[in-house]
């Protein structure tokens, strides 16, 4: 029909808008690492699980905080950053009560935030030894002159 105008309704739903953008697991992994670095996490490691037989996700991202307060702060920062990127919260999250090991499952990316003694006890890097492991080096944002 001549002169007809098609009206499209813009969705105010942030979740629907983000889903349409097709966020990749690599983008989620990068957001997680940025959040960890922002909260001064130590010993950040990214494990590429892609070549592991019967893998459960694309990436494990592991770090540690020096106290339960820092572990909780790191996990909260990750949650906020990933939500801002994807419009979604973790599919599953646990360990916030004692904050020795907080796990956040974003389906393709699984995040582990440990206290040092708990990380060394479970030693996920050794357990998933077939994964390609990348140690993340964080550059300090401010340098003294």
MDTraj code that builds the backbone (N, CA, C; nanometers):
import mdtraj as md
import numpy as np

residues = "UNK UNK UNK UNK UNK UNK UNK UNK UNK UNK UNK UNK UNK UNK UNK UNK UNK UNK UNK UNK UNK UNK UNK UNK UNK UNK UNK UNK UNK UNK UNK UNK UNK UNK UNK UNK UNK UNK UNK UNK UNK UNK UNK UNK UNK UNK UNK UNK UNK UNK UNK UNK UNK UNK UNK UNK UNK UNK UNK UNK UNK UNK UNK UNK UNK UNK UNK UNK UNK UNK UNK UNK UNK UNK UNK UNK UNK UNK UNK UNK UNK UNK UNK UNK UNK UNK UNK UNK UNK UNK UNK UNK UNK UNK UNK UNK UNK UNK UNK UNK UNK UNK UNK UNK UNK UNK UNK UNK UNK UNK UNK UNK UNK UNK UNK UNK UNK UNK UNK UNK UNK UNK UNK UNK UNK UNK UNK UNK UNK UNK UNK UNK UNK UNK UNK UNK UNK UNK UNK UNK UNK UNK UNK UNK UNK".split()
xyz = np.array([
    [0.0832, -0.1179, 0.0000],
    [0.0000, 0.0000, 0.0000],
    [0.0869, 0.1231, 0.0000],
    [0.0456, 0.2173, -0.0773],
    [0.1192, 0.3412, -0.0939],
    [0.1046, 0.4303, 0.0291],
    [0.2184, 0.4892, 0.0738],
    [0.2160, 0.5847, 0.1839],
    [0.2048, 0.5225, 0.3220],
    [0.2167, 0.3902, 0.3308],
    [0.2076, 0.3251, 0.4614],
    [0.3407, 0.3375, 0.5347],
    [0.3371, 0.3636, 0.6622],
    [0.4562, 0.3785, 0.7433],
    [0.4640, 0.2596, 0.8384],
    [0.5805, 0.1966, 0.8418],
    [0.6017, 0.0855, 0.9338],
    [0.6540, 0.1423, 1.0649],
    [0.5863, 0.1120, 1.1718],
    [0.6252, 0.1609, 1.3037],
    [0.6900, 0.0457, 1.3794],
    [0.8120, 0.0703, 1.4264],
    [0.8799, -0.0296, 1.5094],
    [0.8924, 0.0253, 1.6499],
    [0.8651, -0.0586, 1.7429],
    [0.8706, -0.0176, 1.8828],
    [1.0094, -0.0466, 1.9367],
    [1.0743, 0.0528, 1.9926],
    [1.2039, 0.0333, 2.0562],
    [1.1819, -0.0303, 2.1912],
    [1.2559, -0.1349, 2.2145],
    [1.2437, -0.2041, 2.3422],
    [1.3251, -0.1314, 2.4476],
    [1.2648, -0.1064, 2.5601],
    [1.3360, -0.0479, 2.6727],
    [1.4030, -0.1557, 2.7566],
    [1.3858, -0.2791, 2.7157],
    [1.4404, -0.3929, 2.7892],
    [1.5883, -0.4078, 2.7574],
    [1.6736, -0.3765, 2.8538],
    [1.8189, -0.3828, 2.8352],
    [1.8637, -0.5244, 2.8021],
    [1.8013, -0.6225, 2.8658],
    [1.8367, -0.7626, 2.8439],
    [1.8114, -0.8018, 2.6989],
    [1.6974, -0.7626, 2.6437],
    [1.6642, -0.7957, 2.5046],
    [1.7588, -0.7253, 2.4075],
    [1.7949, -0.6022, 2.4378],
    [1.8873, -0.5293, 2.3518],
    [2.0242, -0.5945, 2.3505],
    [2.0754, -0.6337, 2.4678],
    [2.2065, -0.6978, 2.4763],
    [2.2061, -0.8332, 2.4067],
    [2.0976, -0.9089, 2.4211],
    [2.0896, -1.0406, 2.3579],
    [2.0982, -1.0286, 2.2068],
    [2.0421, -0.9221, 2.1522],
    [2.0451, -0.9021, 2.0081],
    [2.1858, -0.8699, 1.9582],
    [2.2717, -0.8227, 2.0472],
    [2.4073, -0.7849, 2.0081],
    [2.5019, -0.9038, 1.9936],
    [2.4622, -1.0223, 2.0353],
    [2.5440, -1.1439, 2.0244],
    [2.6800, -1.1275, 2.0913],
    [2.6791, -1.1210, 2.2191],
    [2.8014, -1.1108, 2.2985],
    [2.8727, -1.2464, 2.2934],
    [3.0028, -1.2448, 2.2672],
    [3.0795, -1.3690, 2.2559],
    [3.1405, -1.4072, 2.3917],
    [3.1746, -1.5358, 2.4080],
    [3.2427, -1.5770, 2.5309],
    [3.3749, -1.5021, 2.5531],
    [3.4444, -1.4672, 2.4462],
    [3.5698, -1.3933, 2.4590],
    [3.5439, -1.2551, 2.5197],
    [3.4353, -1.1905, 2.4789],
    [3.4015, -1.0596, 2.5349],
    [3.3672, -1.0709, 2.6838],
    [3.2966, -1.1766, 2.7208],
    [3.2638, -1.1981, 2.8624],
    [3.3916, -1.2246, 2.9414],
    [3.4789, -1.3101, 2.8883],
    [3.6073, -1.3399, 2.9535],
    [3.6882, -1.2120, 2.9746],
    [3.6961, -1.1287, 2.8735],
    [3.7713, -1.0032, 2.8837],
    [3.7115, -0.9095, 2.9881],
    [3.5791, -0.9053, 2.9965],
    [3.5128, -0.8217, 3.0972],
    [3.5435, -0.8742, 3.2375],
    [3.5457, -1.0049, 3.2530],
    [3.5775, -1.0665, 3.3821],
    [3.7199, -1.0299, 3.4235],
    [3.8143, -1.0435, 3.3314],
    [3.9545, -1.0129, 3.3621],
    [3.9720, -0.8655, 3.3970],
    [3.9046, -0.7777, 3.3250],
    [3.9104, -0.6337, 3.3552],
    [3.8608, -0.6069, 3.4974],
    [3.7513, -0.6712, 3.5334],
    [3.6948, -0.6522, 3.6675],
    [3.7893, -0.7013, 3.7751],
    [3.8506, -0.8162, 3.7495],
    [3.9476, -0.8696, 3.8455],
    [4.0635, -0.7726, 3.8644],
    [4.1160, -0.7232, 3.7548],
    [4.2294, -0.6304, 3.7607],
    [4.1916, -0.5009, 3.8322],
    [4.0708, -0.4518, 3.8067],
    [4.0249, -0.3283, 3.8710],
    [4.0192, -0.3410, 4.0232],
    [3.9917, -0.4611, 4.0715],
    [3.9833, -0.4836, 4.2157],
    [4.1124, -0.5432, 4.2725],
    [4.2192, -0.5339, 4.1937],
    [4.3533, -0.5745, 4.2371],
    [4.3640, -0.7228, 4.2731],
    [4.2946, -0.8068, 4.1961],
    [4.3047, -0.9514, 4.2155],
    [4.4471, -0.9963, 4.1848],
    [4.4884, -1.1027, 4.2470],
    [4.6238, -1.1557, 4.2284],
    [4.6176, -1.2841, 4.1462],
    [4.7288, -1.3145, 4.0800],
    [4.7478, -1.4412, 4.0083],
    [4.6297, -1.4771, 3.9177],
    [4.5974, -1.3862, 3.8263],
    [4.4860, -1.4089, 3.7336],
    [4.5315, -1.5054, 3.6248],
    [4.4499, -1.6077, 3.6033],
    [4.4790, -1.7100, 3.5034],
    [4.3536, -1.7326, 3.4209],
    [4.3713, -1.7430, 3.2892],
    [4.2617, -1.7778, 3.2003],
    [4.2925, -1.9140, 3.1397],
    [4.2008, -2.0064, 3.1564],
    [4.2183, -2.1406, 3.1017],
    [4.1238, -2.1573, 2.9833],
    [4.1809, -2.1782, 2.8645],
    [4.1006, -2.2011, 2.7440],
    [4.0631, -2.3484, 2.7418],
    [3.9368, -2.3756, 2.7644],
    [3.8884, -2.5129, 2.7749],
    [3.8443, -2.5706, 2.6406],
    [3.8604, -2.4934, 2.5346],
    [3.8115, -2.5325, 2.4028],
    [3.8648, -2.6645, 2.3506],
    [3.9891, -2.6972, 2.3822],
    [4.0496, -2.8198, 2.3301],
    [4.0437, -2.9364, 2.4290],
    [3.9829, -2.9133, 2.5445],
    [3.9706, -3.0184, 2.6451],
    [3.8544, -3.1091, 2.6059],
    [3.8808, -3.2378, 2.6041],
    [3.7764, -3.3334, 2.5706],
    [3.6644, -3.3248, 2.6739],
    [3.5407, -3.3246, 2.6277],
    [3.4221, -3.3158, 2.7143],
    [3.4227, -3.1899, 2.8006],
    [3.4666, -3.0795, 2.7417],
    [3.4734, -2.9545, 2.8188],
    [3.3346, -2.9101, 2.8629],
    [3.3304, -2.8352, 2.9705],
    [3.2034, -2.7892, 3.0253],
    [3.1756, -2.6423, 2.9936],
    [3.2769, -2.5735, 2.9425],
    [3.2625, -2.4322, 2.9071],
    [3.3781, -2.3944, 2.8145],
    [3.3799, -2.2701, 2.7682],
    [3.4892, -2.2229, 2.6830],
    [3.6095, -2.1760, 2.7639],
    [3.5841, -2.1096, 2.8770],
    [3.6924, -2.0527, 2.9575],
    [3.6662, -2.0698, 3.1069],
    [3.7723, -2.0983, 3.1816],
    [3.7768, -2.0806, 3.3258],
    [3.8624, -1.9564, 3.3460],
    [3.8174, -1.8656, 3.4302],
    [3.9002, -1.7513, 3.4694],
    [3.9140, -1.7598, 3.6209],
    [4.0393, -1.7644, 3.6660],
    [4.0695, -1.7888, 3.8064],
    [4.1549, -1.6747, 3.8612],
    [4.1251, -1.6343, 3.9838],
    [4.2095, -1.5347, 4.0510],
    [4.1985, -1.5556, 4.2007],
    [4.2718, -1.4742, 4.2744],
    [4.2611, -1.4802, 4.4193],
    [4.2618, -1.3408, 4.4788],
    [4.1965, -1.3314, 4.5931],
    [4.1975, -1.2111, 4.6738],
    [4.2589, -1.2469, 4.8080],
    [4.3083, -1.1489, 4.8781],
    [4.3827, -1.1761, 5.0013],
    [4.2946, -1.1891, 5.1255],
    [4.1652, -1.1581, 5.1131],
    [4.0739, -1.1672, 5.2273],
    [3.9333, -1.1949, 5.1760],
    [3.8450, -1.2307, 5.2676],
    [3.7061, -1.2548, 5.2276],
    [3.6418, -1.1259, 5.1758],
    [3.6799, -1.0136, 5.2313],
    [3.6263, -0.8853, 5.1849],
    [3.6676, -0.8602, 5.0396],
    [3.7953, -0.8832, 5.0076],
    [3.8414, -0.8612, 4.8705],
    [3.7803, -0.9634, 4.7751],
    [3.7691, -1.0880, 4.8171],
    [3.7083, -1.1908, 4.7319],
    [3.5645, -1.1509, 4.6971],
    [3.4887, -1.1055, 4.7957],
    [3.3518, -1.0597, 4.7694],
    [3.3487, -0.9374, 4.6787],
    [3.4414, -0.8446, 4.6978],
    [3.4468, -0.7244, 4.6142],
    [3.4785, -0.7594, 4.4689],
    [3.5699, -0.8528, 4.4489],
    [3.6042, -0.8966, 4.3133],
    [3.4819, -0.9599, 4.2468],
    [3.4153, -1.0503, 4.3182],
    [3.2976, -1.1181, 4.2634],
    [3.1869, -1.0186, 4.2296],
    [3.1648, -0.9206, 4.3163],
    [3.0619, -0.8180, 4.2924],
    [3.0966, -0.7347, 4.1687],
    [3.2227, -0.6981, 4.1548],
    [3.2657, -0.6199, 4.0378],
    [3.2460, -0.6991, 3.9087],
    [3.2764, -0.8276, 3.9131],
    [3.2568, -0.9136, 3.7955],
    [3.1087, -0.9194, 3.7597],
    [3.0257, -0.9412, 3.8604],
    [2.8809, -0.9483, 3.8378],
    [2.8291, -0.8215, 3.7705],
    [2.8711, -0.7058, 3.8206],
    [2.8263, -0.5779, 3.7647],
    [2.8763, -0.5581, 3.6223],
    [3.0035, -0.5888, 3.5974],
    [3.0619, -0.5693, 3.4647],
    [2.9966, -0.6608, 3.3606],
    [2.9766, -0.7860, 3.3967],
    [2.9147, -0.8794, 3.3020],
    [2.7686, -0.8416, 3.2785],
    [2.6999, -0.7978, 3.3821],
    [2.5616, -0.7530, 3.3640],
    [2.5554, -0.6325, 3.2712],
    [2.6471, -0.5376, 3.2891],
    [2.6499, -0.4204, 3.2008],
    [2.6774, -0.4593, 3.0560],
    [2.7553, -0.5632, 3.0364],
    [2.7872, -0.6096, 2.9012],
    [2.6738, -0.6900, 2.8399],
    [2.6171, -0.7818, 2.9168],
    [2.5217, -0.8784, 2.8604],
    [2.3765, -0.8536, 2.8978],
    [2.3536, -0.7822, 3.0075],
    [2.2173, -0.7656, 3.0565],
    [2.1703, -0.8865, 3.1350],
    [2.2634, -0.9767, 3.1696],
    [2.2271, -1.0982, 3.2419],
    [2.3195, -1.1193, 3.3620],
    [2.2625, -1.1813, 3.4633],
    [2.3415, -1.2223, 3.5788],
    [2.3918, -1.3644, 3.5565],
    [2.4781, -1.4108, 3.6442],
    [2.5323, -1.5462, 3.6333],
    [2.4188, -1.6479, 3.6386],
    [2.4349, -1.7540, 3.5606],
    [2.3389, -1.8642, 3.5627],
    [2.3367, -1.9271, 3.7012],
    [2.4535, -1.9351, 3.7620],
    [2.4657, -1.9907, 3.8969],
    [2.5823, -1.9212, 3.9673],
    [2.5665, -1.8955, 4.0948],
    [2.6727, -1.8329, 4.1742],
    [2.6653, -1.8889, 4.3154],
    [2.7806, -1.9191, 4.3731],
    [2.7817, -1.9713, 4.5092],
    [2.9132, -1.9395, 4.5792],
    [2.9121, -1.9515, 4.7116],
    [3.0318, -1.9316, 4.7918],
    [3.0424, -1.7952, 4.8560],
    [2.9388, -1.7135, 4.8444],
    [2.9442, -1.5773, 4.8978],
    [2.9435, -1.5733, 5.0504],
    [2.8902, -1.6781, 5.1133],
    [2.8759, -1.6774, 5.2593],
    [3.0113, -1.6695, 5.3294],
    [3.1031, -1.7590, 5.2953],
    [3.2338, -1.7563, 5.3632],
    [3.3439, -1.6978, 5.2758],
    [3.3175, -1.6789, 5.1482],
    [3.4078, -1.6106, 5.0545],
    [3.5490, -1.6692, 5.0516],
    [3.5588, -1.7998, 5.0640],
    [3.6877, -1.8655, 5.0440],
    [3.7040, -1.9034, 4.8965],
    [3.5906, -1.9352, 4.8324],
    [3.5888, -1.9698, 4.6899],
    [3.4519, -1.9307, 4.6365],
    [3.4474, -1.8275, 4.5561],
    [3.3218, -1.7874, 4.4926],
    [3.3263, -1.8337, 4.3475],
    [3.2232, -1.9056, 4.3098],
    [3.2090, -1.9544, 4.1730],
    [3.0945, -1.8789, 4.1066],
    [3.1186, -1.8311, 3.9845],
    [3.0153, -1.7647, 3.9057],
    [3.0115, -1.8324, 3.7687],
    [2.8970, -1.8870, 3.7335],
    [2.8817, -1.9613, 3.6090],
    [2.8039, -1.8771, 3.5084],
    [2.8755, -1.8310, 3.4057],
    [2.8134, -1.7561, 3.2966],
    [2.7965, -1.8452, 3.1737],
    [2.7820, -1.9735, 3.1928],
    [2.7626, -2.0797, 3.0950],
    [2.8888, -2.1037, 3.0124],
    [2.9280, -2.0106, 2.9260],
    [3.0485, -2.0283, 2.8441],
    [3.1760, -1.9881, 2.9186],
    [3.1610, -1.9104, 3.0237],
    [3.2741, -1.8649, 3.1048],
    [3.2414, -1.8945, 3.2514],
    [3.3294, -1.9689, 3.3163],
    [3.3121, -1.9994, 3.4579],
    [3.4239, -1.9296, 3.5349],
    [3.3837, -1.8542, 3.6362],
    [3.4763, -1.7711, 3.7126],
    [3.4968, -1.8314, 3.8514],
    [3.6231, -1.8352, 3.8942],
    [3.6586, -1.8836, 4.0271],
    [3.7398, -1.7746, 4.0969],
    [3.6890, -1.7253, 4.2088],
    [3.7600, -1.6251, 4.2882],
    [3.7918, -1.6904, 4.4224],
    [3.9199, -1.7099, 4.4487],
    [3.9655, -1.7844, 4.5653],
    [4.0370, -1.6963, 4.6661],
    [4.0455, -1.7469, 4.7896],
    [4.1481, -1.7032, 4.8822],
    [4.2676, -1.7954, 4.8562],
    [4.3913, -1.7495, 4.8789],
    [4.5105, -1.8259, 4.8390],
    [4.5164, -1.9703, 4.8889],
    [4.4858, -1.9933, 5.0168],
    [4.4967, -2.1286, 5.0708],
    [4.3945, -2.2238, 5.0071],
    [4.2779, -2.1739, 4.9737],
    [4.1751, -2.2576, 4.9108],
    [4.2134, -2.2876, 4.7662],
    [4.2689, -2.1880, 4.6990],
    [4.3131, -2.2102, 4.5606],
    [4.4221, -2.3162, 4.5543],
    [4.5182, -2.3089, 4.6438],
    [4.6270, -2.4075, 4.6396],
    [4.5765, -2.5470, 4.6760],
    [4.4767, -2.5555, 4.7634],
    [4.4218, -2.6851, 4.8011],
    [4.3514, -2.7532, 4.6835],
    [4.2665, -2.6789, 4.6110],
    [4.1905, -2.7380, 4.4999],
    [4.2696, -2.7444, 4.3699],
    [4.3640, -2.6541, 4.3506],
    [4.4572, -2.6563, 4.2374],
    [4.3894, -2.6885, 4.1036],
    [4.2952, -2.6048, 4.0633],
    [4.2196, -2.6278, 3.9398],
    [4.3075, -2.6315, 3.8158],
    [4.4162, -2.5552, 3.8175],
    [4.5053, -2.5542, 3.7016],
    [4.5634, -2.6937, 3.6765],
    [4.5937, -2.7656, 3.7823],
    [4.6454, -2.9018, 3.7694],
    [4.5343, -3.0000, 3.7336],
    [4.4191, -2.9813, 3.7957],
    [4.3050, -3.0692, 3.7702],
    [4.2637, -3.0662, 3.6233],
    [4.2619, -2.9476, 3.5659],
    [4.2273, -2.9301, 3.4245],
    [4.3552, -2.9060, 3.3436],
    [4.4542, -2.9886, 3.3646],
    [4.5865, -2.9724, 3.3043],
    [4.5901, -2.9757, 3.1530],
    [4.4866, -3.0309, 3.0882],
    [4.4832, -3.0351, 2.9420],
    [4.4467, -2.9005, 2.8800],
    [4.3974, -2.8098, 2.9605],
    [4.3566, -2.6786, 2.9098],
    [4.4791, -2.5928, 2.8797],
    [4.4625, -2.5047, 2.7838],
    [4.5665, -2.4059, 2.7523],
    [4.5579, -2.2960, 2.8582],
    [4.6674, -2.2736, 2.9305],
    [4.6668, -2.1788, 3.0425],
    [4.7430, -2.0521, 3.0051],
    [4.6768, -1.9404, 3.0300],
    [4.7381, -1.8097, 3.0042],
    [4.7387, -1.7308, 3.1344],
    [4.8589, -1.6949, 3.1800],
    [4.8690, -1.6084, 3.2972],
    [4.8492, -1.4654, 3.2513],
    [4.7619, -1.3942, 3.3195],
    [4.7292, -1.2572, 3.2820],
    [4.8176, -1.1625, 3.3608],
    [4.8954, -1.0851, 3.2902],
    [4.9811, -0.9858, 3.3533],
    [4.9088, -0.8515, 3.3506],
    [4.8900, -0.7942, 3.4676],
    [4.8186, -0.6675, 3.4787],
    [4.9197, -0.5559, 3.4944],
    [4.9123, -0.4616, 3.4035],
    [5.0006, -0.3444, 3.4097],
    [4.9441, -0.2457, 3.5097],
    [5.0267, -0.1891, 3.5935],
    [4.9757, -0.0863, 3.6867],
    [4.9252, 0.0345, 3.6075],
    [4.8138, 0.0895, 3.6537],
    [4.7551, 0.2045, 3.5838],
    [4.8329, 0.3323, 3.6097],
    [4.8926, 0.3438, 3.7249],
    [4.9649, 0.4654, 3.7610],
    [5.1090, 0.4289, 3.7922],
    [5.1992, 0.4996, 3.7306],
    [5.3411, 0.4766, 3.7570],
    [5.3988, 0.5996, 3.8254],
    [5.4797, 0.5748, 3.9256],
    [5.5458, 0.6861, 3.9939],
    [5.6637, 0.7321, 3.9102],
    [5.6875, 0.8586, 3.9151],
    [5.7991, 0.9143, 3.8387],
    [5.9040, 0.9666, 3.9307],
])
top = md.Topology()
chain = top.add_chain()
for i, resn in enumerate(residues, 1):
    res = top.add_residue(resn, chain, resSeq=i)
    for name in ("N", "CA", "C"):
        top.add_atom(name, md.element.get_by_symbol(name[0]), res)
traj = md.Trajectory(xyz[None], top)
